[in-house]
Amino acid sequence: MREENFREEKTIIVGVELQNQEIDIENSLDELEELVKAAGGTVETRITQKKDTINPALFIGKGKAEEIKKYCEELDIDTVVFDHELSGAQTRNLEELIGKKILDRTNLILDIFAERATSREGKLQVKLAQLKYRLPRLVGFRDYLSREGGGIGTRGPGEQKLETDRRHILKEVNNIEKQIKEIEENRKIQRQQRLDSNLPIIALVGYTNAGKSTLLNKLIRLYENDEGDLKDVFVKDMLFATLDTSLRKAKLPNGQNYLITDTVGFVSKLPTNLIEAFKGTLEEVKYADLLLHVVDVSNKDLDIQIKTTIEILKSLDVLDKPIITVFNKMDKTDISDIFYEDKLIGDKIFISAQKEENLLKLMELVEEKLPFKYKKAILKIPYDKHNILNYFMENYNITNLEHREDGTYVELTINEIDIEKYKEFIDN
């Protein structure tokens, strides 16, 4: 929580238009502006420059750097944020010339993650990414890290001063990696328990602020759920509102329970160190039976966002899984205004999670595309097998239950895995 007297930092954002740049510079700066807002700053103006090659000393031309310095003085700017990743030397040279704190897009994203992470694992993952980012940039960070005060770009390990040397950072990186490994071992045990439950697992993936958490909250309430597991995940209209994965139980149209997990949102130019640090968390996607790729149809960079997500899913080696593209926020746009590269999209559906439009059709499609086959069956469960009866009572929608002399008869729709596992109890 920020203090009541918190003052938003005044920033200038800077973008360089390079040859063969896939993302439109203004669209990229629009996203950078949202990132600045998410970090607690305001954007006073934006500055762009076209360049064929990068200046190795300043990234931008010296004349443009002097122009930025002039704007900083006129607008009383605190921080200059670049839409590209800077080297330590470039950061230091720009700071010396401009006389203000210099951040790049990567540092800004890491800073937001440092503020938003709530779980122990999330905090460790972010700190690890920050340390790995700063390790080759120690010289460039010396100037502004030695100043008093905080602000954008100084959260987490950035508060360490001049005495933070390479040896200390390497030692801390090693310590954090050990802690994360211990957490991952615990997660493996929990994951195996989930897999042993034979419940389908669905993972929500997609760009940040596409509406994944809103959709999750709606789906866990879509059908009757008496599991007592209806705690909402955090939702806010901002980039990276969700960092820590959430797992909830919900019901399919046929009444069977399934598990649904939320994941950290993606963003273009997502720092490599951050993807690497969150690999453990993102690997949950690998164990999902089906992916829901949630897309914000109201965003003008829809196509870029789809491609960004597909590339990250490709890096996780999960593109062979069933994927349904969920075009969300249809209440904010018209279907005729939606343009995307069709070859990247397979099964798709258009919904509004907020307005609860087409959610039933979505779940019917999910049930159809899950690699689980279902059939109606009657099981005869002996009275001394209470644990088996409890399993079906907890995880299936029992359409009929009857106690007879030779046992309890339950009628339900059952998946093929449980059919094989409990075939001795199927009443033919």
C-alpha positions as CSV (number, residue, x, y, z in Angstrom):
1,M,0.0,0.0,0.0
2,R,1.3,3.5,-0.9
3,E,1.2,6.2,1.8
4,E,-1.5,8.8,1.6
5,N,1.1,11.6,0.9
6,F,2.6,9.5,-2.0
7,R,3.5,11.8,-4.9
8,E,3.4,10.3,-8.4
9,E,6.7,10.7,-10.2
10,K,6.6,12.9,-13.2
11,T,8.2,11.1,-16.2
12,I,9.1,11.5,-19.8
13,I,8.9,8.3,-21.9
14,V,11.3,7.8,-24.9
15,G,11.0,5.5,-27.9
16,V,13.3,4.9,-30.8
17,E,11.8,3.7,-34.1
18,L,14.2,1.2,-35.7
19,Q,14.1,-0.4,-39.1
20,N,11.9,-3.5,-39.4
21,Q,10.3,-2.8,-36.0
22,E,7.3,-5.1,-35.6
23,I,5.4,-3.0,-33.0
24,D,4.3,0.5,-34.0
25,I,6.3,2.9,-31.9
26,E,3.2,4.9,-30.7
27,N,1.4,1.7,-29.7
28,S,4.5,0.6,-27.8
29,L,4.7,3.9,-26.0
30,D,1.0,3.7,-25.2
31,E,1.7,0.4,-23.4
32,L,4.8,1.9,-21.7
33,E,2.6,4.8,-20.5
34,E,0.3,2.2,-18.9
35,L,3.3,0.6,-17.3
36,V,4.5,3.9,-15.9
37,K,1.0,4.4,-14.4
38,A,1.0,0.9,-12.9
39,A,4.4,1.8,-11.3
40,G,3.0,5.0,-9.7
41,G,4.1,7.6,-12.2
42,T,2.5,10.1,-14.6
43,V,3.7,10.7,-18.2
44,E,4.2,14.4,-18.9
45,T,5.3,13.9,-22.5
46,R,6.7,11.4,-24.9
47,I,9.7,11.8,-27.2
48,T,10.5,9.7,-30.2
49,Q,13.4,9.4,-32.6
50,K,14.0,7.5,-35.9
51,K,17.4,5.7,-36.1
52,D,19.0,3.2,-38.4
53,T,21.6,2.2,-35.7
54,I,21.8,2.5,-31.9
55,N,24.2,4.9,-30.4
56,P,26.4,2.5,-28.2
57,A,27.1,5.3,-25.6
58,L,23.6,6.9,-25.3
59,F,21.2,4.6,-27.2
60,I,19.8,7.8,-28.7
61,G,21.7,10.6,-30.4
62,K,23.4,13.2,-28.2
63,G,21.2,16.0,-29.6
64,K,18.1,14.1,-28.7
65,A,19.5,13.5,-25.2
66,E,20.1,17.2,-24.8
67,E,16.5,17.9,-25.9
68,I,15.3,15.5,-23.2
69,K,17.4,17.4,-20.7
70,K,15.7,20.6,-21.7
71,Y,12.2,19.1,-21.3
72,C,13.2,17.7,-17.9
73,E,14.1,21.2,-16.6
74,E,11.0,22.8,-18.1
75,L,8.5,20.2,-16.8
76,D,10.2,19.4,-13.5
77,I,10.7,15.7,-14.4
78,D,11.8,13.1,-11.9
79,T,12.4,10.2,-14.2
80,V,13.1,9.4,-17.9
81,V,11.9,6.0,-19.0
82,F,13.1,4.4,-22.2
83,D,11.0,1.9,-24.2
84,H,14.1,-0.3,-24.8
85,E,16.6,-2.2,-22.7
86,L,19.7,-0.1,-21.9
87,S,23.1,-1.3,-21.0
88,G,24.7,-0.2,-17.7
89,A,27.0,2.2,-19.5
90,Q,24.1,3.8,-21.5
91,T,22.2,4.3,-18.3
92,R,25.1,5.9,-16.6
93,N,25.9,8.2,-19.6
94,L,22.3,9.3,-20.0
95,E,22.0,10.0,-16.3
96,E,25.2,12.1,-16.3
97,L,24.1,14.1,-19.4
98,I,20.4,14.5,-18.5
99,G,20.8,14.8,-14.7
100,K,17.8,12.7,-13.9
101,K,17.0,9.1,-13.0
102,I,17.0,6.9,-16.1
103,L,15.0,3.7,-16.3
104,D,14.4,1.3,-19.2
105,R,11.3,-0.8,-19.9
106,T,12.7,-3.9,-18.4
107,N,13.6,-2.2,-15.1
108,L,10.1,-0.7,-15.0
109,I,8.4,-4.0,-15.4
110,L,10.6,-5.6,-12.8
111,D,9.8,-2.7,-10.5
112,I,6.0,-3.3,-10.9
113,F,6.5,-7.0,-10.2
114,A,8.5,-6.2,-7.1
115,E,5.6,-4.2,-5.8
116,R,2.8,-6.6,-6.8
117,A,4.3,-10.0,-5.7
118,T,2.6,-11.2,-2.6
119,S,3.5,-14.9,-2.1
120,R,7.0,-15.9,-0.8
121,E,7.7,-17.6,-4.1
122,G,6.6,-14.6,-6.2
123,K,8.8,-12.2,-4.2
124,L,11.8,-14.5,-4.6
125,Q,11.2,-14.9,-8.3
126,V,11.0,-11.2,-8.8
127,K,14.1,-10.5,-6.7
128,L,16.0,-13.1,-8.6
129,A,15.1,-11.5,-11.9
130,Q,16.1,-8.1,-10.6
131,L,19.5,-9.3,-9.4
132,K,20.2,-11.0,-12.7
133,Y,19.2,-7.9,-14.6
134,R,21.4,-5.6,-12.4
135,L,24.4,-7.9,-12.2
136,P,25.9,-6.8,-15.6
137,R,24.8,-3.2,-14.9
138,L,26.4,-2.5,-11.5
139,V,28.4,0.5,-12.8
140,G,25.4,2.1,-14.5
141,F,23.3,1.8,-11.3
142,R,25.8,3.3,-8.9
143,D,24.7,6.9,-9.3
144,Y,21.0,6.9,-8.6
145,L,21.0,3.9,-6.3
146,S,23.3,5.8,-3.9
147,R,20.8,8.6,-3.6
148,E,18.4,9.0,-0.7
149,G,14.7,8.2,-1.2
150,G,12.9,5.6,-3.3
151,G,10.4,5.8,-6.1
152,I,10.0,4.0,-9.4
153,G,12.9,1.7,-10.2
154,T,14.2,1.4,-6.6
155,R,11.9,-1.3,-5.2
156,G,13.3,-4.6,-4.0
157,P,17.1,-5.2,-4.1
158,G,17.5,-1.8,-5.9
159,E,17.6,-0.2,-2.4
160,Q,21.0,-1.7,-1.8
161,K,23.7,1.0,-2.0
162,L,27.2,1.4,-3.5
163,E,28.6,-1.5,-1.4
164,T,26.5,-4.0,-3.3
165,D,29.2,-5.8,-5.3
166,R,29.2,-8.6,-7.8
167,R,30.3,-11.2,-5.3
168,H,27.5,-10.3,-2.9
169,I,24.9,-10.5,-5.7
170,L,26.1,-13.8,-7.0
171,K,25.9,-15.2,-3.4
172,E,22.4,-13.9,-3.0
173,V,21.3,-15.2,-6.4
174,N,22.6,-18.7,-5.4
175,N,20.7,-18.5,-2.1
176,I,17.4,-17.4,-3.8
177,E,17.7,-20.2,-6.4
178,K,18.0,-22.7,-3.6
179,Q,14.9,-21.4,-1.8
180,I,12.9,-21.4,-5.1
181,K,14.0,-25.0,-5.8
182,E,12.7,-26.0,-2.4
183,I,9.3,-24.3,-3.1
184,E,9.3,-26.0,-6.5
185,E,9.8,-29.4,-4.9
186,N,6.7,-28.7,-2.7
187,R,4.8,-27.7,-5.7
188,K,5.7,-31.0,-7.5
189,I,4.1,-32.9,-4.6
190,Q,0.9,-30.7,-4.8
191,R,0.9,-31.0,-8.6
192,Q,1.1,-34.8,-8.3
193,Q,-1.8,-34.8,-5.9
194,R,-3.9,-32.8,-8.4
195,L,-2.9,-35.2,-11.2
196,D,-3.8,-38.2,-9.1
197,S,-7.3,-36.7,-8.5
198,N,-8.0,-37.3,-12.2
199,L,-9.7,-33.9,-12.4
200,P,-9.3,-32.0,-15.7
201,I,-7.0,-29.0,-15.4
202,I,-7.6,-25.8,-17.4
203,A,-5.1,-22.9,-17.5
204,L,-5.9,-19.3,-18.3
205,V,-3.1,-17.6,-20.3
206,G,-2.8,-14.4,-22.2
207,Y,-1.7,-10.8,-22.2
208,T,-1.8,-8.7,-19.1
209,N,-5.2,-7.1,-18.4
210,A,-7.0,-9.3,-20.9
211,G,-9.6,-10.3,-18.2
212,K,-8.3,-13.7,-17.1
213,S,-9.0,-13.1,-13.4
214,T,-12.5,-11.8,-14.1
215,L,-13.2,-14.8,-16.2
216,L,-11.9,-17.2,-13.5
217,N,-14.1,-15.6,-10.9
218,K,-17.2,-15.9,-13.2
219,L,-16.5,-19.5,-14.1
220,I,-16.2,-20.8,-10.6
221,R,-19.7,-19.5,-10.0
222,L,-21.2,-20.5,-13.3
223,Y,-22.6,-23.8,-12.1
224,E,-23.7,-24.8,-8.7
225,N,-20.5,-25.1,-6.5
226,D,-20.9,-26.3,-3.0
227,E,-17.2,-26.8,-2.4
228,G,-16.7,-23.7,-0.3
229,D,-13.9,-22.7,-2.7
230,L,-15.4,-19.5,-4.0
231,K,-12.9,-17.0,-2.9
232,D,-12.4,-14.5,-5.7
233,V,-9.0,-13.8,-7.2
234,F,-7.9,-10.1,-7.2
235,V,-9.2,-8.1,-10.2
236,K,-8.3,-4.6,-11.1
237,D,-8.1,-2.7,-14.5
238,M,-4.4,-2.4,-14.5
239,L,-1.4,-4.1,-16.0
240,F,-0.1,-7.1,-14.0
241,A,-2.9,-7.0,-11.4
242,T,-2.2,-10.8,-11.0
243,L,1.3,-12.1,-10.4
244,D,0.8,-15.2,-8.2
245,T,-1.0,-18.1,-9.7
246,S,-4.5,-19.0,-8.4
247,L,-6.1,-22.4,-8.4
248,R,-9.8,-23.0,-8.0
249,K,-12.3,-25.8,-8.4
250,A,-15.3,-25.4,-10.6
251,K,-17.9,-27.6,-12.5
252,L,-18.2,-28.5,-16.1
253,P,-21.7,-28.6,-17.7
254,N,-21.8,-32.4,-17.2
255,G,-21.4,-31.8,-13.4
256,Q,-17.8,-33.0,-13.1
257,N,-15.4,-30.9,-11.1
258,Y,-12.4,-29.4,-12.8
259,L,-9.4,-27.3,-11.7
260,I,-8.8,-23.9,-13.2
261,T,-5.6,-21.9,-12.8
262,D,-4.8,-18.3,-13.5
263,T,-1.3,-17.3,-14.6
264,V,0.8,-14.1,-14.7
265,G,-0.1,-11.9,-17.7
266,F,2.3,-11.5,-20.6
267,V,3.5,-8.3,-22.2
268,S,5.5,-7.4,-25.3
269,K,9.3,-7.2,-24.7
270,L,8.8,-9.2,-21.5
271,P,12.2,-9.3,-19.8
272,T,14.1,-12.6,-20.5
273,N,15.1,-12.8,-16.8
274,L,11.5,-12.5,-15.7
275,I,10.3,-15.3,-18.0
276,E,13.2,-17.4,-16.7
277,A,12.5,-16.5,-13.1
278,F,8.8,-17.4,-13.5
279,K,9.4,-20.6,-15.5
280,G,8.6,-22.6,-12.4
281,T,5.2,-21.0,-12.0
282,L,4.5,-20.9,-15.7
283,E,5.3,-24.6,-15.9
284,E,1.9,-25.2,-14.4
285,V,0.7,-24.6,-17.9
286,K,2.5,-27.7,-19.0
287,Y,0.4,-29.9,-16.8
288,A,-2.9,-28.4,-17.9
289,D,-5.2,-30.5,-20.1
290,L,-6.5,-27.4,-22.0
291,L,-5.5,-23.8,-22.3
292,L,-7.9,-20.8,-22.5
293,H,-6.0,-18.0,-24.4
294,V,-7.9,-14.9,-23.2
295,V,-7.6,-11.9,-25.5
296,D,-8.8,-8.3,-25.0
297,V,-10.7,-7.6,-28.3
298,S,-11.0,-3.9,-27.4
299,N,-7.2,-3.4,-27.5
300,K,-5.9,-1.9,-30.8
301,D,-2.8,-4.1,-30.6
302,L,-4.8,-7.3,-30.6
303,D,-2.7,-9.0,-33.2
304,I,0.6,-8.2,-31.5
305,Q,-0.8,-9.4,-28.1
306,I,-1.9,-12.7,-29.7
307,K,1.6,-13.2,-31.3
308,T,3.3,-12.3,-28.0
309,T,1.3,-14.9,-26.1
310,I,1.8,-17.6,-28.8
311,E,5.6,-17.0,-28.7
312,I,5.8,-17.4,-24.9
313,L,3.6,-20.6,-25.1
314,K,5.9,-21.8,-27.8
315,S,8.9,-21.2,-25.5
316,L,7.1,-23.3,-22.9
317,D,6.6,-26.1,-25.5
318,V,2.8,-26.3,-24.9
319,L,1.4,-25.4,-28.3
320,D,0.5,-29.0,-28.9
321,K,-2.2,-28.8,-26.2
322,P,-5.8,-28.0,-27.0
323,I,-6.2,-24.2,-27.0
324,I,-9.4,-22.2,-27.2
325,T,-8.9,-18.5,-28.0
326,V,-11.4,-16.6,-25.8
327,F,-12.0,-13.2,-27.4
328,N,-13.0,-11.2,-24.3
329,K,-14.6,-7.8,-23.6
330,M,-17.0,-8.0,-26.5
331,D,-19.2,-5.5,-24.7
332,K,-16.5,-2.9,-25.6
333,T,-16.3,-3.4,-29.3
334,D,-18.0,-4.6,-32.4
335,I,-17.1,-7.9,-34.0
336,S,-16.6,-6.2,-37.4
337,D,-13.8,-4.1,-35.8
338,I,-11.7,-7.2,-34.8
339,F,-8.7,-8.0,-36.9
340,Y,-6.1,-10.7,-36.2
341,E,-3.9,-13.2,-38.0
342,D,-6.2,-16.2,-38.5
343,K,-3.5,-18.8,-38.8
344,L,-2.6,-18.3,-35.1
345,I,-6.2,-19.1,-34.1
346,G,-7.8,-22.5,-33.9
347,D,-11.0,-23.0,-31.8
348,K,-12.4,-19.6,-30.7
349,I,-15.3,-18.0,-29.0
350,F,-16.4,-14.4,-28.4
351,I,-17.5,-13.5,-24.9
352,S,-17.8,-10.8,-22.3
353,A,-16.7,-12.1,-18.9
354,Q,-17.8,-8.9,-17.2
355,K,-21.3,-9.1,-18.7
356,E,-21.4,-12.9,-18.4
357,E,-22.2,-13.2,-22.1
358,N,-21.5,-16.6,-23.8
359,L,-20.0,-18.2,-20.8
360,L,-22.2,-21.2,-21.0
361,K,-21.3,-21.7,-24.6
362,L,-17.6,-21.4,-23.6
363,M,-17.9,-24.2,-21.1
364,E,-19.7,-26.4,-23.5
365,L,-16.8,-25.9,-25.9
366,V,-14.4,-26.6,-23.1
367,E,-16.1,-29.9,-22.3
368,E,-16.0,-30.8,-26.0
369,K,-12.3,-30.0,-26.4
370,L,-11.0,-31.5,-23.2
371,P,-9.0,-34.7,-23.9
372,F,-11.3,-36.4,-21.5
373,K,-14.2,-38.6,-22.8
374,Y,-17.3,-39.0,-20.7
375,K,-20.1,-41.5,-20.6
376,K,-23.2,-42.1,-18.4
377,A,-22.8,-45.0,-16.0
378,I,-24.3,-46.6,-13.0
379,L,-21.8,-47.7,-10.3
380,K,-22.6,-50.2,-7.5
381,I,-20.4,-49.3,-4.5
382,P,-20.2,-51.7,-1.5
383,Y,-21.0,-50.2,1.9
384,D,-17.5,-50.9,3.1
385,K,-16.0,-48.7,0.3
386,H,-17.1,-45.3,1.7
387,N,-13.9,-43.6,0.5
388,I,-14.9,-44.4,-3.1
389,L,-18.4,-43.2,-2.7
390,N,-17.1,-40.0,-1.1
391,Y,-14.8,-39.5,-4.1
392,F,-17.7,-39.6,-6.5
393,M,-19.9,-37.4,-4.3
394,E,-17.1,-34.8,-4.1
395,N,-16.1,-34.7,-7.8
396,Y,-19.2,-35.6,-9.8
397,N,-22.8,-34.5,-10.2
398,I,-24.8,-37.5,-9.0
399,T,-28.0,-37.7,-11.0
400,N,-29.4,-40.5,-8.9
401,L,-28.4,-42.3,-5.7
402,E,-30.1,-45.3,-4.3
403,H,-29.2,-47.5,-1.2
404,R,-29.9,-51.2,-1.8
405,E,-29.1,-54.4,0.1
406,D,-25.9,-55.1,-1.8
407,G,-24.6,-51.5,-1.9
408,T,-25.1,-47.9,-3.0
409,Y,-26.0,-47.4,-6.6
410,V,-25.0,-44.0,-8.1
411,E,-25.9,-42.7,-11.6
412,L,-23.5,-40.1,-13.1
413,T,-21.5,-39.0,-16.1
414,I,-18.0,-40.2,-15.6
415,N,-14.7,-39.6,-17.4
416,E,-12.8,-42.4,-19.1
417,I,-9.9,-42.4,-16.7
418,D,-12.2,-43.1,-13.7
419,I,-14.1,-45.6,-15.9
420,E,-10.9,-47.6,-16.2
421,K,-9.9,-47.0,-12.6
422,Y,-13.2,-48.1,-11.1
423,K,-14.5,-50.5,-13.8
424,E,-15.0,-53.2,-11.2
425,F,-17.8,-51.1,-9.7
426,I,-19.6,-50.4,-13.0
427,D,-23.0,-52.1,-12.9
428,N,-23.7,-53.5,-16.3
